[in-house]
């Protein structure tokens, strides 16, 4: 397995563990979301919205962790890619369309994480990532 895939696997596990922590926090105290993410309109954040966010984050975490375990599974890899596309779309729309999440560190962090996974050609291993996504074998 290439060095890039080993780094990607480690990174996916790290992102999954962080997402698990966000899931727990969403279920414990919904003020976490109004204080860290949706600071533009904190009155919109309630327990139901926090639990929905928690379930969405938990599902993304499971998918990303499964991809880290079976990184050669192209279908799972593409599903994982879509979890990042959805996260990026969600946070961008909340920041720029709905104005519920101003660009604070709480919003910028997930934007950077989602962008880095989708556009790794700007970072180390970019050529390997593009070959992998194009269907070339990396064994």
Beta strands, then each sheet from edge to edge (+ up, - down):
end
